[in-house]
Amino acid sequence: MYIDYKVTVWKRAYLSEDADSKKIIQILEEDGLGDVFDEELGFIEQETLFKTEEDMTPEENGGYATIKVHEDNSPVDDLIWSNVNQYE
């Protein structure tokens, strides 16, 4: 048996001191986060801020389960419980 659970956590992206903040903000507004991870824009590295981890509720997850219990019946793992009424 195993339990899957979903949490939120903040991540941090580091950019060089000479990164163009106006260009970065424009990219975030127009294209989203994924496009700023570019060395040409000054991206250096990213890290996960583990101390910010918080459990999620199904309401925060669009009504989908955030805790699932699986019974390990190889080769298929069967869902036997979740914290929402319907199994996904």
Distance bins in CASP14 RR format, pairs under 12 A and 6 or more apart:
PFRMAT RR
TARGET T0000
AUTHOR 0000-0000-0000
RMODE 2
METHOD distances of the structure
MODEL  1
1 68 0 0 0 0 0 1 0 0 0 0 0
1 69 1 0 0 1 0 0 0 0 0 0 0
1 70 1 0 0 1 0 0 0 0 0 0 0
1 71 1 0 1 0 0 0 0 0 0 0 0
1 72 1 0 1 0 0 0 0 0 0 0 0
1 73 0 0 0 0 1 0 0 0 0 0 0
1 77 0 0 0 0 1 0 0 0 0 0 0
1 78 0 0 0 0 1 0 0 0 0 0 0
1 79 0 0 0 0 0 1 0 0 0 0 0
1 80 1 0 0 1 0 0 0 0 0 0 0
1 81 0 0 0 0 0 1 0 0 0 0 0
2 67 0 0 0 0 0 1 0 0 0 0 0
2 68 0 0 0 0 1 0 0 0 0 0 0
2 69 1 0 0 1 0 0 0 0 0 0 0
2 70 1 0 1 0 0 0 0 0 0 0 0
2 71 0 0 0 0 1 0 0 0 0 0 0
2 72 1 0 0 1 0 0 0 0 0 0 0
2 73 0 0 0 0 0 1 0 0 0 0 0
2 77 1 0 0 1 0 0 0 0 0 0 0
2 78 0 0 0 0 0 1 0 0 0 0 0
2 79 0 0 0 0 0 1 0 0 0 0 0
2 80 0 0 0 0 0 1 0 0 0 0 0
2 81 0 0 0 0 0 1 0 0 0 0 0
3 65 0 0 0 0 0 1 0 0 0 0 0
3 66 0 0 0 0 0 1 0 0 0 0 0
3 67 1 0 0 1 0 0 0 0 0 0 0
3 68 1 0 0 1 0 0 0 0 0 0 0
3 69 1 0 1 0 0 0 0 0 0 0 0
3 70 1 0 0 1 0 0 0 0 0 0 0
3 71 0 0 0 0 0 1 0 0 0 0 0
3 72 0 0 0 0 0 1 0 0 0 0 0
3 77 0 0 0 0 0 1 0 0 0 0 0
3 79 0 0 0 0 0 1 0 0 0 0 0
3 80 0 0 0 0 0 1 0 0 0 0 0
3 81 0 0 0 0 1 0 0 0 0 0 0
3 82 0 0 0 0 0 1 0 0 0 0 0
3 83 0 0 0 0 0 1 0 0 0 0 0
4 64 0 0 0 0 0 1 0 0 0 0 0
4 65 0 0 0 0 1 0 0 0 0 0 0
4 66 0 0 0 0 1 0 0 0 0 0 0
4 67 1 0 0 1 0 0 0 0 0 0 0
4 68 1 0 1 0 0 0 0 0 0 0 0
4 69 0 0 0 0 1 0 0 0 0 0 0
4 70 1 0 0 1 0 0 0 0 0 0 0
4 77 0 0 0 0 1 0 0 0 0 0 0
4 79 0 0 0 0 1 0 0 0 0 0 0
4 80 0 0 0 0 0 1 0 0 0 0 0
4 81 0 0 0 0 0 1 0 0 0 0 0
4 82 0 0 0 0 1 0 0 0 0 0 0
4 83 0 0 0 0 0 1 0 0 0 0 0
4 88 0 0 0 0 0 1 0 0 0 0 0
5 53 0 0 0 0 0 1 0 0 0 0 0
5 54 0 0 0 0 0 1 0 0 0 0 0
5 55 1 0 0 1 0 0 0 0 0 0 0
5 56 0 0 0 0 1 0 0 0 0 0 0
5 57 0 0 0 0 0 1 0 0 0 0 0
5 58 0 0 0 0 0 1 0 0 0 0 0
5 61 0 0 0 0 0 1 0 0 0 0 0
5 65 0 0 0 0 1 0 0 0 0 0 0
5 66 1 0 0 1 0 0 0 0 0 0 0
5 67 1 0 1 0 0 0 0 0 0 0 0
5 68 1 0 0 1 0 0 0 0 0 0 0
5 69 0 0 0 0 1 0 0 0 0 0 0
5 70 0 0 0 0 0 1 0 0 0 0 0
5 82 0 0 0 0 0 1 0 0 0 0 0
5 83 0 0 0 0 1 0 0 0 0 0 0
6 53 0 0 0 0 0 1 0 0 0 0 0
6 54 0 0 0 0 0 1 0 0 0 0 0
6 55 0 0 0 0 1 0 0 0 0 0 0
6 56 1 0 1 0 0 0 0 0 0 0 0
6 57 0 0 0 0 1 0 0 0 0 0 0
6 58 0 0 0 0 1 0 0 0 0 0 0
6 60 0 0 0 0 1 0 0 0 0 0 0
6 61 1 0 0 1 0 0 0 0 0 0 0
6 62 0 0 0 0 0 1 0 0 0 0 0
6 63 0 0 0 0 0 1 0 0 0 0 0
6 64 0 0 0 0 1 0 0 0 0 0 0
6 65 1 0 0 1 0 0 0 0 0 0 0
6 66 1 0 1 0 0 0 0 0 0 0 0
6 67 1 0 0 1 0 0 0 0 0 0 0
6 68 0 0 0 0 1 0 0 0 0 0 0
6 82 0 0 0 0 0 1 0 0 0 0 0
6 83 0 0 0 0 0 1 0 0 0 0 0
6 84 0 0 0 0 0 1 0 0 0 0 0
6 88 0 0 0 0 0 1 0 0 0 0 0
7 48 0 0 0 0 0 1 0 0 0 0 0
7 50 0 0 0 0 0 1 0 0 0 0 0
7 52 0 0 0 0 1 0 0 0 0 0 0
7 53 1 0 1 0 0 0 0 0 0 0 0
7 54 1 0 0 1 0 0 0 0 0 0 0
7 55 1 0 1 0 0 0 0 0 0 0 0
7 56 1 0 0 1 0 0 0 0 0 0 0
7 57 0 0 0 0 0 1 0 0 0 0 0
7 60 0 0 0 0 0 1 0 0 0 0 0
7 61 0 0 0 0 0 1 0 0 0 0 0
7 66 0 0 0 0 1 0 0 0 0 0 0
7 67 0 0 0 0 0 1 0 0 0 0 0
8 48 0 0 0 0 0 1 0 0 0 0 0
8 49 0 0 0 0 0 1 0 0 0 0 0
8 50 0 0 0 0 0 1 0 0 0 0 0
8 52 1 0 0 1 0 0 0 0 0 0 0
8 53 1 0 0 1 0 0 0 0 0 0 0
8 54 1 0 1 0 0 0 0 0 0 0 0
8 55 0 0 0 0 1 0 0 0 0 0 0
8 56 1 0 1 0 0 0 0 0 0 0 0
8 57 0 0 0 0 0 1 0 0 0 0 0
8 60 1 0 0 1 0 0 0 0 0 0 0
8 61 0 0 0 0 1 0 0 0 0 0 0
8 66 0 0 0 0 1 0 0 0 0 0 0
9 47 0 0 0 0 0 1 0 0 0 0 0
9 48 1 0 0 1 0 0 0 0 0 0 0
9 49 1 0 0 1 0 0 0 0 0 0 0
9 50 1 0 0 1 0 0 0 0 0 0 0
9 51 0 0 0 0 1 0 0 0 0 0 0
9 52 1 0 1 0 0 0 0 0 0 0 0
9 53 1 0 1 0 0 0 0 0 0 0 0
9 54 1 0 0 1 0 0 0 0 0 0 0
9 55 0 0 0 0 0 1 0 0 0 0 0
9 56 0 0 0 0 0 1 0 0 0 0 0
10 46 0 0 0 0 0 1 0 0 0 0 0
10 47 0 0 0 0 1 0 0 0 0 0 0
10 48 1 0 0 1 0 0 0 0 0 0 0
10 49 1 0 1 0 0 0 0 0 0 0 0
10 50 0 0 0 0 1 0 0 0 0 0 0
10 51 0 0 0 0 1 0 0 0 0 0 0
10 52 1 0 1 0 0 0 0 0 0 0 0
10 53 0 0 0 0 1 0 0 0 0 0 0
10 54 0 0 0 0 1 0 0 0 0 0 0
11 33 0 0 0 0 1 0 0 0 0 0 0
11 34 0 0 0 0 0 1 0 0 0 0 0
11 37 0 0 0 0 0 1 0 0 0 0 0
11 45 0 0 0 0 0 1 0 0 0 0 0
11 46 1 0 1 0 0 0 0 0 0 0 0
11 47 1 0 0 1 0 0 0 0 0 0 0
11 48 1 0 1 0 0 0 0 0 0 0 0
11 49 1 0 0 1 0 0 0 0 0 0 0
11 50 0 0 0 0 1 0 0 0 0 0 0
11 52 0 0 0 0 1 0 0 0 0 0 0
11 53 0 0 0 0 0 1 0 0 0 0 0
12 33 0 0 0 0 0 1 0 0 0 0 0
12 43 0 0 0 0 0 1 0 0 0 0 0
12 44 0 0 0 0 0 1 0 0 0 0 0
12 45 0 0 0 0 1 0 0 0 0 0 0
12 46 1 0 0 1 0 0 0 0 0 0 0
12 47 1 0 1 0 0 0 0 0 0 0 0
12 48 0 0 0 0 1 0 0 0 0 0 0
12 49 1 0 1 0 0 0 0 0 0 0 0
12 50 0 0 0 0 0 1 0 0 0 0 0
12 51 0 0 0 0 0 1 0 0 0 0 0
12 52 0 0 0 0 1 0 0 0 0 0 0
13 19 0 0 0 0 0 1 0 0 0 0 0
13 24 0 0 0 0 1 0 0 0 0 0 0
13 27 0 0 0 0 0 1 0 0 0 0 0
13 28 0 0 0 0 0 1 0 0 0 0 0
13 33 0 0 0 0 1 0 0 0 0 0 0
13 34 0 0 0 0 1 0 0 0 0 0 0
13 35 0 0 0 0 0 1 0 0 0 0 0
13 36 1 0 0 1 0 0 0 0 0 0 0
13 37 1 0 0 1 0 0 0 0 0 0 0
13 38 0 0 0 0 0 1 0 0 0 0 0
13 41 0 0 0 0 0 1 0 0 0 0 0
13 42 0 0 0 0 1 0 0 0 0 0 0
13 43 1 0 0 1 0 0 0 0 0 0 0
13 44 0 0 0 0 1 0 0 0 0 0 0
13 45 1 0 0 1 0 0 0 0 0 0 0
13 46 1 0 1 0 0 0 0 0 0 0 0
13 47 0 0 0 0 1 0 0 0 0 0 0
13 48 0 0 0 0 0 1 0 0 0 0 0
13 49 0 0 0 0 0 1 0 0 0 0 0
14 36 0 0 0 0 0 1 0 0 0 0 0
14 37 0 0 0 0 0 1 0 0 0 0 0
14 39 0 0 0 0 0 1 0 0 0 0 0
14 41 0 0 0 0 0 1 0 0 0 0 0
14 42 0 0 0 0 1 0 0 0 0 0 0
14 43 1 0 0 1 0 0 0 0 0 0 0
14 44 1 0 1 0 0 0 0 0 0 0 0
14 45 1 0 1 0 0 0 0 0 0 0 0
14 46 1 0 0 1 0 0 0 0 0 0 0
14 47 1 0 0 1 0 0 0 0 0 0 0
15 21 0 0 0 0 1 0 0 0 0 0 0
15 23 0 0 0 0 0 1 0 0 0 0 0
15 24 1 0 0 1 0 0 0 0 0 0 0
15 25 0 0 0 0 0 1 0 0 0 0 0
15 27 0 0 0 0 0 1 0 0 0 0 0
15 28 0 0 0 0 0 1 0 0 0 0 0
15 36 1 0 0 1 0 0 0 0 0 0 0
15 37 0 0 0 0 1 0 0 0 0 0 0
15 38 0 0 0 0 1 0 0 0 0 0 0
15 39 0 0 0 0 0 1 0 0 0 0 0
15 40 0 0 0 0 0 1 0 0 0 0 0
15 41 1 0 0 1 0 0 0 0 0 0 0
15 42 1 0 1 0 0 0 0 0 0 0 0
15 43 1 0 1 0 0 0 0 0 0 0 0
15 44 1 0 0 1 0 0 0 0 0 0 0
15 45 0 0 0 0 1 0 0 0 0 0 0
15 46 0 0 0 0 0 1 0 0 0 0 0
16 24 0 0 0 0 0 1 0 0 0 0 0
16 38 0 0 0 0 0 1 0 0 0 0 0
16 39 0 0 0 0 1 0 0 0 0 0 0
16 40 0 0 0 0 0 1 0 0 0 0 0
16 41 0 0 0 0 1 0 0 0 0 0 0
16 42 1 0 1 0 0 0 0 0 0 0 0
16 43 1 0 0 1 0 0 0 0 0 0 0
16 44 1 0 1 0 0 0 0 0 0 0 0
16 45 0 0 0 0 0 1 0 0 0 0 0
17 42 0 0 0 0 1 0 0 0 0 0 0
17 44 0 0 0 0 1 0 0 0 0 0 0
18 24 0 0 0 0 0 1 0 0 0 0 0
18 40 0 0 0 0 0 1 0 0 0 0 0
18 41 0 0 0 0 0 1 0 0 0 0 0
18 42 1 0 0 1 0 0 0 0 0 0 0
18 44 0 0 0 0 0 1 0 0 0 0 0
19 25 0 0 0 0 0 1 0 0 0 0 0
19 27 0 0 0 0 0 1 0 0 0 0 0
19 36 0 0 0 0 1 0 0 0 0 0 0
19 38 0 0 0 0 0 1 0 0 0 0 0
19 39 0 0 0 0 0 1 0 0 0 0 0
19 40 0 0 0 0 0 1 0 0 0 0 0
19 41 1 0 0 1 0 0 0 0 0 0 0
19 42 1 0 1 0 0 0 0 0 0 0 0
19 43 1 0 0 1 0 0 0 0 0 0 0
19 44 0 0 0 0 1 0 0 0 0 0 0
20 26 0 0 0 0 1 0 0 0 0 0 0
20 27 0 0 0 0 1 0 0 0 0 0 0
20 36 0 0 0 0 0 1 0 0 0 0 0
20 38 0 0 0 0 0 1 0 0 0 0 0
20 40 0 0 0 0 0 1 0 0 0 0 0
20 41 1 0 0 1 0 0 0 0 0 0 0
20 42 0 0 0 0 1 0 0 0 0 0 0
20 43 0 0 0 0 0 1 0 0 0 0 0
21 27 0 0 0 0 0 1 0 0 0 0 0
21 28 0 0 0 0 0 1 0 0 0 0 0
21 36 0 0 0 0 0 1 0 0 0 0 0
21 41 0 0 0 0 0 1 0 0 0 0 0
21 42 0 0 0 0 0 1 0 0 0 0 0
22 28 0 0 0 0 0 1 0 0 0 0 0
22 29 0 0 0 0 0 1 0 0 0 0 0
22 41 0 0 0 0 0 1 0 0 0 0 0
23 29 0 0 0 0 0 1 0 0 0 0 0
23 30 0 0 0 0 0 1 0 0 0 0 0
23 31 0 0 0 0 0 1 0 0 0 0 0
23 35 0 0 0 0 0 1 0 0 0 0 0
23 36 0 0 0 0 1 0 0 0 0 0 0
23 38 0 0 0 0 0 1 0 0 0 0 0
23 40 0 0 0 0 0 1 0 0 0 0 0
23 41 1 0 0 1 0 0 0 0 0 0 0
23 42 0 0 0 0 1 0 0 0 0 0 0
24 30 0 0 0 0 0 1 0 0 0 0 0
24 31 0 0 0 0 0 1 0 0 0 0 0
24 32 0 0 0 0 0 1 0 0 0 0 0
24 33 0 0 0 0 0 1 0 0 0 0 0
24 34 0 0 0 0 0 1 0 0 0 0 0
24 35 0 0 0 0 1 0 0 0 0 0 0
24 36 1 0 1 0 0 0 0 0 0 0 0
24 37 0 0 0 0 0 1 0 0 0 0 0
24 38 0 0 0 0 1 0 0 0 0 0 0
24 40 0 0 0 0 0 1 0 0 0 0 0
24 41 1 0 0 1 0 0 0 0 0 0 0
24 42 0 0 0 0 1 0 0 0 0 0 0
24 43 0 0 0 0 1 0 0 0 0 0 0
25 31 0 0 0 0 0 1 0 0 0 0 0
25 32 0 0 0 0 0 1 0 0 0 0 0
25 33 0 0 0 0 0 1 0 0 0 0 0
25 36 0 0 0 0 1 0 0 0 0 0 0
25 41 0 0 0 0 0 1 0 0 0 0 0
26 32 0 0 0 0 0 1 0 0 0 0 0
26 35 0 0 0 0 0 1 0 0 0 0 0
26 36 0 0 0 0 0 1 0 0 0 0 0
26 41 0 0 0 0 0 1 0 0 0 0 0
27 33 0 0 0 0 1 0 0 0 0 0 0
27 34 0 0 0 0 1 0 0 0 0 0 0
27 35 1 0 1 0 0 0 0 0 0 0 0
27 36 1 0 1 0 0 0 0 0 0 0 0
27 37 0 0 0 0 0 1 0 0 0 0 0
27 38 0 0 0 0 1 0 0 0 0 0 0
27 40 0 0 0 0 0 1 0 0 0 0 0
27 41 1 0 0 1 0 0 0 0 0 0 0
27 42 0 0 0 0 0 1 0 0 0 0 0
27 43 0 0 0 0 0 1 0 0 0 0 0
28 34 0 0 0 0 1 0 0 0 0 0 0
28 35 0 0 0 0 1 0 0 0 0 0 0
28 36 1 0 0 1 0 0 0 0 0 0 0
28 37 0 0 0 0 0 1 0 0 0 0 0
28 41 0 0 0 0 0 1 0 0 0 0 0
29 35 0 0 0 0 0 1 0 0 0 0 0
29 36 0 0 0 0 0 1 0 0 0 0 0
30 36 0 0 0 0 0 1 0 0 0 0 0
31 37 0 0 0 0 0 1 0 0 0 0 0
31 38 0 0 0 0 0 1 0 0 0 0 0
31 41 0 0 0 0 0 1 0 0 0 0 0
33 43 0 0 0 0 0 1 0 0 0 0 0
33 46 0 0 0 0 0 1 0 0 0 0 0
34 41 0 0 0 0 0 1 0 0 0 0 0
34 43 0 0 0 0 1 0 0 0 0 0 0
34 46 0 0 0 0 0 1 0 0 0 0 0
35 41 0 0 0 0 1 0 0 0 0 0 0
35 43 0 0 0 0 1 0 0 0 0 0 0
36 42 0 0 0 0 1 0 0 0 0 0 0
36 43 1 0 0 1 0 0 0 0 0 0 0
36 44 0 0 0 0 0 1 0 0 0 0 0
36 46 0 0 0 0 0 1 0 0 0 0 0
37 43 1 0 1 0 0 0 0 0 0 0 0
37 44 0 0 0 0 1 0 0 0 0 0 0
37 45 0 0 0 0 1 0 0 0 0 0 0
37 46 1 0 0 1 0 0 0 0 0 0 0
38 44 0 0 0 0 0 1 0 0 0 0 0
39 45 0 0 0 0 0 1 0 0 0 0 0
54 60 0 0 0 0 1 0 0 0 0 0 0
54 66 0 0 0 0 0 1 0 0 0 0 0
55 61 0 0 0 0 0 1 0 0 0 0 0
55 66 1 0 0 1 0 0 0 0 0 0 0
55 67 0 0 0 0 1 0 0 0 0 0 0
55 83 0 0 0 0 0 1 0 0 0 0 0
56 62 0 0 0 0 1 0 0 0 0 0 0
56 63 0 0 0 0 0 1 0 0 0 0 0
56 64 0 0 0 0 1 0 0 0 0 0 0
56 65 0 0 0 0 1 0 0 0 0 0 0
56 66 1 0 1 0 0 0 0 0 0 0 0
56 67 0 0 0 0 1 0 0 0 0 0 0
56 83 0 0 0 0 0 1 0 0 0 0 0
56 84 0 0 0 0 0 1 0 0 0 0 0
57 63 0 0 0 0 1 0 0 0 0 0 0
57 64 0 0 0 0 0 1 0 0 0 0 0
57 65 0 0 0 0 0 1 0 0 0 0 0
57 66 1 0 0 1 0 0 0 0 0 0 0
57 67 0 0 0 0 1 0 0 0 0 0 0
57 83 0 0 0 0 1 0 0 0 0 0 0
57 84 0 0 0 0 0 1 0 0 0 0 0
58 64 1 0 0 1 0 0 0 0 0 0 0
58 65 1 0 0 1 0 0 0 0 0 0 0
58 66 1 0 1 0 0 0 0 0 0 0 0
58 67 0 0 0 0 1 0 0 0 0 0 0
58 68 0 0 0 0 0 1 0 0 0 0 0
58 82 0 0 0 0 1 0 0 0 0 0 0
58 83 1 0 1 0 0 0 0 0 0 0 0
58 84 1 0 1 0 0 0 0 0 0 0 0
58 85 0 0 0 0 1 0 0 0 0 0 0
58 86 0 0 0 0 0 1 0 0 0 0 0
58 88 0 0 0 0 0 1 0 0 0 0 0
59 65 0 0 0 0 0 1 0 0 0 0 0
59 66 0 0 0 0 1 0 0 0 0 0 0
59 83 0 0 0 0 0 1 0 0 0 0 0
59 84 0 0 0 0 1 0 0 0 0 0 0
60 66 1 0 0 1 0 0 0 0 0 0 0
60 83 0 0 0 0 0 1 0 0 0 0 0
61 67 0 0 0 0 0 1 0 0 0 0 0
61 68 0 0 0 0 0 1 0 0 0 0 0
61 82 0 0 0 0 0 1 0 0 0 0 0
61 83 0 0 0 0 1 0 0 0 0 0 0
61 84 0 0 0 0 1 0 0 0 0 0 0
61 88 0 0 0 0 0 1 0 0 0 0 0
62 84 0 0 0 0 1 0 0 0 0 0 0
62 88 0 0 0 0 0 1 0 0 0 0 0
63 82 0 0 0 0 0 1 0 0 0 0 0
63 83 0 0 0 0 1 0 0 0 0 0 0
63 84 1 0 0 1 0 0 0 0 0 0 0
63 85 0 0 0 0 1 0 0 0 0 0 0
63 86 0 0 0 0 1 0 0 0 0 0 0
63 88 0 0 0 0 1 0 0 0 0 0 0
64 82 0 0 0 0 1 0 0 0 0 0 0
64 83 0 0 0 0 1 0 0 0 0 0 0
64 84 1 0 0 1 0 0 0 0 0 0 0
64 85 0 0 0 0 0 1 0 0 0 0 0
64 86 0 0 0 0 1 0 0 0 0 0 0
64 87 0 0 0 0 0 1 0 0 0 0 0
64 88 1 0 0 1 0 0 0 0 0 0 0
65 79 0 0 0 0 1 0 0 0 0 0 0
65 81 0 0 0 0 1 0 0 0 0 0 0
65 82 1 1 0 0 0 0 0 0 0 0 0
65 83 1 0 1 0 0 0 0 0 0 0 0
65 84 1 0 1 0 0 0 0 0 0 0 0
65 85 0 0 0 0 1 0 0 0 0 0 0
65 86 0 0 0 0 1 0 0 0 0 0 0
65 87 0 0 0 0 1 0 0 0 0 0 0
65 88 1 0 1 0 0 0 0 0 0 0 0
66 82 0 0 0 0 1 0 0 0 0 0 0
66 83 1 0 0 1 0 0 0 0 0 0 0
66 84 0 0 0 0 1 0 0 0 0 0 0
66 88 0 0 0 0 0 1 0 0 0 0 0
67 79 0 0 0 0 0 1 0 0 0 0 0
67 80 0 0 0 0 0 1 0 0 0 0 0
67 81 0 0 0 0 1 0 0 0 0 0 0
67 82 1 0 0 1 0 0 0 0 0 0 0
67 83 1 0 1 0 0 0 0 0 0 0 0
67 84 0 0 0 0 1 0 0 0 0 0 0
67 88 0 0 0 0 0 1 0 0 0 0 0
68 77 0 0 0 0 1 0 0 0 0 0 0
68 78 0 0 0 0 0 1 0 0 0 0 0
68 79 1 0 1 0 0 0 0 0 0 0 0
68 80 0 0 0 0 1 0 0 0 0 0 0
68 81 1 0 0 1 0 0 0 0 0 0 0
68 82 1 0 1 0 0 0 0 0 0 0 0
68 83 1 0 0 1 0 0 0 0 0 0 0
68 84 0 0 0 0 1 0 0 0 0 0 0
68 86 0 0 0 0 0 1 0 0 0 0 0
68 87 0 0 0 0 1 0 0 0 0 0 0
68 88 1 0 0 1 0 0 0 0 0 0 0
69 77 0 0 0 0 0 1 0 0 0 0 0
69 78 0 0 0 0 1 0 0 0 0 0 0
69 79 1 0 0 1 0 0 0 0 0 0 0
69 80 1 0 1 0 0 0 0 0 0 0 0
69 81 1 0 1 0 0 0 0 0 0 0 0
69 82 1 0 0 1 0 0 0 0 0 0 0
69 83 0 0 0 0 1 0 0 0 0 0 0
69 87 0 0 0 0 0 1 0 0 0 0 0
70 76 0 0 0 0 1 0 0 0 0 0 0
70 77 1 0 1 0 0 0 0 0 0 0 0
70 78 1 0 0 1 0 0 0 0 0 0 0
70 79 1 0 1 0 0 0 0 0 0 0 0
70 80 1 0 0 1 0 0 0 0 0 0 0
70 81 0 0 0 0 1 0 0 0 0 0 0
70 82 0 0 0 0 1 0 0 0 0 0 0
70 87 0 0 0 0 0 1 0 0 0 0 0
70 88 0 0 0 0 0 1 0 0 0 0 0
71 77 1 0 0 1 0 0 0 0 0 0 0
71 78 1 0 1 0 0 0 0 0 0 0 0
71 79 0 0 0 0 1 0 0 0 0 0 0
71 80 1 0 1 0 0 0 0 0 0 0 0
71 81 0 0 0 0 1 0 0 0 0 0 0
72 78 0 0 0 0 1 0 0 0 0 0 0
72 79 0 0 0 0 0 1 0 0 0 0 0
72 80 0 0 0 0 0 1 0 0 0 0 0
73 79 0 0 0 0 0 1 0 0 0 0 0
73 80 0 0 0 0 1 0 0 0 0 0 0
78 87 0 0 0 0 1 0 0 0 0 0 0
79 86 0 0 0 0 0 1 0 0 0 0 0
79 87 1 0 1 0 0 0 0 0 0 0 0
79 88 1 0 0 1 0 0 0 0 0 0 0
80 87 0 0 0 0 1 0 0 0 0 0 0
81 87 0 0 0 0 1 0 0 0 0 0 0
81 88 0 0 0 0 0 1 0 0 0 0 0
82 88 1 0 0 1 0 0 0 0 0 0 0
END
